[in-house]
Structure formats: structure tokens, C-alpha cells
Amino acid sequence: MEPESLPAELILTQSRQSLGNIRLNWTPQPGNYLDYKGQTYAVLERRHRYLLKSGRYRLHKIALYVQSAPRPTEKSLVDGRWVLGDASCEYNANSELVRCAVNPDGPCQSCRYYEPIQQNLSNSDIPYRKSR
């Protein structure tokens, strides 16, 4: 095994069916996308599997729970991480997995629900809004 290569098993989330094993040179996080055998998958969950060897546990492989998904065309950079959709919208979920509640499939461009975030109000004035 190469030192920078990470063994991973791809598992479909809905059916728990294994798609196969791959080696990655990066550590996938939930919300990342990867291509496998001509299909694009969204990583929903990551689990580490360890092996006891010489009295120590060592990372054996990573199980990636994925689902088939197209790569998003709309992304915004918020606090050093990519989120789906237009982060300047009041309804944006600030999530790597979900765009928003009112238009989850998008697109954000020309969405009739678009509402710009009002910067002049404090978070205490908006009871349903989490601080950013």
C-alpha cells in the first residue's frame, strides 16, 4: 500500500449495497463528490474501519456511504467551505448537502423565493435564524 493512498469502500446509502473498493489520495468529507465507473456520487457519511495489528489499532479502510447525484453547478464559499446554492439568500441552508428548504433542487438563479439577507438586523431580531 502506498503511504498516501487511502483504501475506501463505496456503499450505496439506500440499499447498503457495496459498489466496490477504491484508493484515494484525498480524504473525502460528507458533501464532497467523487466519480466512480463513470457515475458521480455525493458522499453522505464517512466511517473509519480499524484493524488490530501488533497490539495497536490501525486505520484499515474508510467506508463511504454515497448516493448517485449530479455535481452542483451553484456553489458559494462561506467561512472557508463550499455550500450549495447562493449563500446571499435568506433561505440558503449553508450546507454541503442541502441547498434550501423552499427550492432544494434549484436553481438559485431566477428563483422566485430569493430574498437577500438583511445585514442591518441583529440575530436576536430574527427568531428563526441561526447565527452565521
Phi, psi and omega in degrees: 000133177289144183298328183265359182265136185244117179287136181219145174250130178267127182231129176291130185296312185296309187262354184059024179276133178282129177273334180145179180251141178223168174243132183243148176255018177214160181260107182287140177247156173304135184103344176281160178242147175217154180255136179215119180052047175078004181242145178260135181233144173264132177279121180258329183207149179229131177232138179267141176240126184251158180230131178279120183218122180057039177078007180229146174275132179233146178297122182266310177196168178247134174263122179252118177269120189232166169219150180295132182199144174285152176292136180289144178265340181248117177221152176228145177268118181232119179051042175081011177224152181273133176238156180286143173081193182267109184289351178275000179270141180301328186268358180297137184277351185052046184231152175280345186250328184236134180284299180195173182278325186274335181216065188295334181272348177076192356280163179285324181297129181065025176287132183287347180265359183303130179220116181295147178293133179270109185283339186278351177267142176279163181297333179288339178282344181244098188294331184268357187262131175279151177291147182258000000 
